[in-house]
Structure formats: structure tokens, C-alpha cells
């Protein structure tokens, strides 16, 4: 039986994930993984913080794997902290992988990288190389798109539509800023891209569902099962249909569903117990 994977976000500290690829075998039909944003990964430099949060999580679930994010919002975790975090989780029998969120500032209306900006391109390549040196697998959170309209983008676009331009731009960025430098640094690295739940609008901001499932080693599904009255108008049943769609984009290569209940207003436990109860807060 194929093992199902679900990915659930817990923003107070670590994000809870259920992954489709068999690994730890703590559960019969799925594996459980955690996703730690760079802000929480940084805090792992404090052994007491790490021990207490791990105790809160592992008390209520068996964890097979953790994704340690190395970059988000131009914040990059330092090597010493990353080494300490990897050593800690490996000592617990937990597999480790990397994660990258390609944002300049989430707080500034999810500001993305500008892929016509040489400084942004160099920054991303350095982050990718750093991550590939540290992990044999890493995942791109679902921000590998662009809404940039800088003068350099306008000039590069020419007579193409923004959709045509961005599809070509992000395909080039995937090959030359993500895959090529990562594989050069670590030829055995596996690179996974997570796609959000965007109905039929992926192409508008450069998510290329024709080429990217082929050139990346794996994909992940952002189910984003949210309140349908919220600003994205995501219907709850679409969390199922988007998984089925992605299963056909890369047969056998879809890691599973990243459960995201942002805006659902579930019953809130105490702050300390939030991790243990795996309340999904969304990305």
C-alpha cells in the first residue's frame, strides 16, 4: 500500500507534516514529518529551547523526518546552528532534510525575488548551494513564483504577455539557480518543489506545471484546506482534487498533501500545547 503524506503547518514553532514517502514506519499508512521555518531553526542554537519543543511534539506523535529551513525573507541560518540541529534530530532517529522559502519579505504582501535582479539571483544561488551542501534533500516552499514588475523585468518581457514571460523566466531560474548549482555542489541531492492550491492560476505568476514536475526530483501538494469565505475562496473539497491532479502531473513523484487550515479557526489549546496538538496555522 502506498503511504500517504500530509503536511501541516504549526507556526508557533515547528510545522507538522505527514509525508507520503515511506521512511520511518512509525505509522502504518503515513509518515510524520515536521517543517521548521528559518526563524525556528535559528532558535535551535539554544539546546533548552530545542529540547522543550521536541518534548512537546514527540509526546503526542511519532516523528519520522524534519525539514530544517535555511532561508526565508533574506534570513539565513548559520552553519553552527544547523549542525547542532541536524545532530540533535539524527540522535533521535529522525531523518533530516532542508527547506527554502524564496521570499524577500512575506510581511510586505509576500514580496518575491526579482529574477531579473542580479543581486537576487546571486543571493538565491548561494542559499541553494549552502542548503545542498548540508542536505541530500531539500524542498522549496510554495513561493517559487514572481510578481515582480521592476524596470528590468519590463525590459526583458518585451512583447510577451506577463504570463508568457514569467513561465519562461521561472523555468530558467529553476534550471540555473536551483537545480544546476545544487547538483554541482551535491550530485545526489534530491530537490522537491511544493505547489500551492491555485486552481487554474499557476501560470500567471510563473509556476510552470508543464516543465517543473519533469525537471524537479519530486513535487509536493499544498492542499490549503481553508475557510472558503476567506480571501482565497478555497473550497474544502478542492484539497482532495488538487492532490489527484498533482498525482497525474508526476506519477509516483508526488510526496503528498501539505495540510494547511489557515483561517479555519479550530479550537485553540494553550500556547505550550499548540505544537503537541498540531494545530495547522497555514503558510
C-alpha positions in Angstrom: 0.0 0.0 0.0 1.3 3.5 -0.8 2.0 5.6 2.2 0.2 8.9 2.3 1.8 12.2 3.2 0.1 15.2 4.7 1.9 18.4 5.5 0.5 20.6 8.3 1.9 24.0 9.4 2.3 24.9 13.1 3.7 28.5 13.2 4.4 28.9 16.9 7.5 26.7 16.4 7.7 23.6 14.2 5.4 22.7 11.4 3.8 19.3 11.4 3.9 17.2 8.2 2.6 13.9 7.2 4.6 12.5 4.3 3.8 10.1 1.5 7.2 8.6 1.0 7.8 5.6 3.3 10.6 6.2 5.7 10.4 5.9 9.4 7.5 3.4 9.5 6.2 4.8 12.9 2.6 4.6 11.4 1.1 2.1 9.1 -0.2 4.3 6.2 1.7 7.5 6.5 4.9 9.1 7.8 5.0 12.2 10.0 7.5 15.0 9.3 8.0 18.5 10.7 8.8 21.6 8.8 10.8 24.2 10.8 10.8 27.8 9.4 14.2 29.5 9.4 13.0 31.5 12.5 12.5 28.4 14.5 15.6 26.7 13.0 17.6 29.7 14.3 16.3 29.1 17.8 17.7 25.6 17.8 21.0 27.1 18.8 19.5 27.1 22.3 19.6 23.4 23.5 17.0 24.1 26.2 14.6 25.6 23.6 15.1 22.7 21.3 14.7 20.0 24.0 11.5 21.6 25.3 9.8 22.0 21.9 10.8 18.5 20.9 9.4 17.1 24.1 6.1 18.9 23.4 5.9 17.4 19.8 7.2 13.9 20.4 4.9 13.4 23.5 1.9 13.2 21.2 3.2 11.9 17.9 5.9 9.8 16.4 8.1 11.8 14.1 9.9 10.3 11.1 11.5 13.3 9.5 12.1 17.0 9.8 12.7 19.7 7.2 15.0 22.4 8.5 14.5 25.6 6.6 17.7 27.5 5.8 16.3 30.7 4.2 13.2 32.9 4.3 12.8 36.7 4.0 16.6 37.0 3.3 17.3 35.4 6.8 19.8 32.6 6.5 20.5 30.2 9.4 24.2 29.9 10.5 26.2 26.8 9.9 26.9 26.1 13.6 23.1 26.2 14.5 22.3 24.0 11.5 25.0 21.5 12.5 23.6 21.3 16.1 20.0 20.9 14.9 20.9 18.1 12.5 22.9 16.3 15.1 20.0 16.6 17.6 17.4 15.1 15.3 19.6 12.4 14.0 20.3 11.3 17.6 16.5 10.9 18.0 16.3 8.7 14.9 14.7 11.4 12.8 15.6 11.9 9.2 16.7 15.4 8.3 16.2 17.4 5.1 16.4 21.1 4.1 13.9 23.7 3.2 14.0 27.0 1.3 11.3 29.7 1.1 12.2 32.1 -1.7 10.8 35.3 -0.4 12.3 38.8 0.2 9.5 39.7 2.7 6.4 37.8 3.5 5.1 40.7 5.6 5.3 43.0 2.6 2.5 41.3 0.8 4.6 38.2 0.1 7.3 40.1 -1.7 9.1 37.7 -4.1 12.5 37.6 -5.6 13.0 39.5 -8.9 14.7 37.1 -11.2 16.0 39.8 -13.5 17.8 41.3 -10.5 21.4 40.1 -10.4 21.7 40.6 -6.7 18.6 38.5 -6.0 19.8 35.8 -8.4 23.2 35.6 -6.7 21.6 35.5 -3.2 19.3 32.6 -4.2 22.1 30.6 -5.7 24.3 31.0 -2.6 21.3 29.8 -0.4 20.7 26.8 -2.7 24.4 25.8 -2.7 24.6 26.2 1.1 21.5 24.0 1.5 22.7 21.4 -0.9 26.0 21.1 0.9 24.1 20.3 4.1 21.4 18.0 2.9 20.8 15.2 0.4 17.2 16.5 0.0 15.5 19.9 0.2 12.1 21.3 -0.5 11.1 24.6 -2.0 8.1 26.0 -0.1 5.4 27.3 -2.4 6.9 30.7 -3.0 8.9 29.9 -6.1 7.0 32.3 -8.3 7.3 36.0 -9.1 5.1 39.1 -9.2 8.0 41.5 -9.8 7.5 44.3 -12.3 10.8 46.0 -12.0 12.1 48.0 -14.9 14.5 45.2 -15.7 11.5 42.8 -15.9 9.6 45.1 -18.1 12.5 45.4 -20.5 13.1 41.7 -20.5 9.4 40.9 -21.1 9.4 42.6 -24.5 6.3 41.9 -26.5 5.3 38.8 -24.5 2.4 38.7 -22.1 3.3 38.7 -18.4 2.3 35.0 -18.2 4.5 34.0 -21.1 7.4 36.0 -19.7 7.1 34.6 -16.2 6.7 31.0 -17.3 9.9 31.3 -19.2 11.7 33.3 -16.5 10.9 30.8 -13.7 11.7 27.8 -15.9 15.2 29.4 -16.4 15.5 30.2 -12.7 14.6 26.6 -11.8 17.3 25.2 -14.0 20.1 27.7 -13.5 19.6 29.0 -9.9 18.2 25.9 -8.2 18.9 22.6 -9.9 22.2 23.2 -11.6 24.0 24.8 -8.7 22.5 22.3 -6.2 23.5 19.3 -8.3 27.0 20.7 -8.8 27.6 21.1 -5.1 25.9 17.7 -4.2 25.2 15.4 -7.2 23.0 13.1 -5.2 20.7 15.9 -3.8 17.0 15.4 -4.3 15.1 18.7 -5.0 11.4 18.8 -4.3 9.1 21.7 -5.3 5.8 22.4 -3.4 2.9 23.8 -5.4 0.1 25.8 -3.8 -3.6 25.3 -4.3 -4.1 28.0 -7.0 -6.9 26.4 -9.1 -6.0 27.3 -12.8 -3.9 30.4 -12.0 -0.5 28.8 -11.6 0.9 30.2 -14.8 0.1 33.8 -14.1 3.0 34.1 -11.6 5.3 31.7 -13.3 4.5 28.3 -11.8 5.2 26.1 -14.8 3.3 22.9 -14.4 4.4 21.7 -17.8 8.1 21.7 -17.2 8.7 21.9 -13.4 7.3 18.5 -12.5 9.7 17.0 -15.0 12.9 18.8 -14.0 12.5 18.6 -10.2 13.0 15.2 -8.5 9.7 15.4 -6.7 6.7 17.6 -6.1 4.5 18.3 -3.0 0.9 19.4 -2.9 -0.3 22.4 -1.0 -3.8 21.4 -0.2 -4.6 24.6 1.7 -8.0 23.4 3.1 -9.1 26.8 4.4 -12.3 28.7 5.2 -14.0 29.1 1.8 -15.2 32.6 2.7 -11.6 33.9 3.2 -9.8 35.9 0.6 -8.6 33.0 -1.5 -12.1 31.4 -1.7 -10.6 27.9 -1.5 -13.3 25.3 -1.3 -12.6 22.5 1.2 -13.2 19.7 -1.3 -10.5 21.1 -3.6 -7.9 19.9 -1.1 -8.7 16.4 -2.4 -9.0 17.3 -6.1 -5.6 19.2 -6.2 -3.8 16.1 -4.8 -5.4 13.9 -7.5 -4.4 16.5 -10.2 -0.8 16.6 -9.0 -0.6 12.8 -8.9 -1.1 12.9 -12.6 1.5 15.7 -13.1 4.3 13.5 -11.9 3.0 9.9 -11.4 4.8 8.4 -8.5 6.6 11.6 -7.7 4.0 13.5 -5.6 5.2 13.4 -1.9 1.6 14.0 -0.6 -0.6 16.8 0.8 0.6 19.7 2.9 -2.4 20.3 5.1 -3.0 24.0 5.7 -6.0 25.0 7.6 -5.2 28.7 7.9 -8.4 30.7 8.7 -10.4 27.7 9.8 -10.5 28.9 13.5 -10.1 25.4 15.1 -10.3 25.2 18.9 -7.1 26.7 20.3 -5.2 24.8 23.0 -2.8 26.5 25.3 0.3 28.2 23.7 2.5 25.5 25.1 0.3 22.7 23.9 -0.1 24.1 20.4 2.7 22.1 18.9 1.7 18.9 20.6 -1.8 19.2 19.3 -0.5 20.0 15.8 -2.9 22.9 15.1 -2.3 23.9 11.5 -1.8 27.6 11.1 -1.1 27.8 7.4 1.9 29.3 5.4 
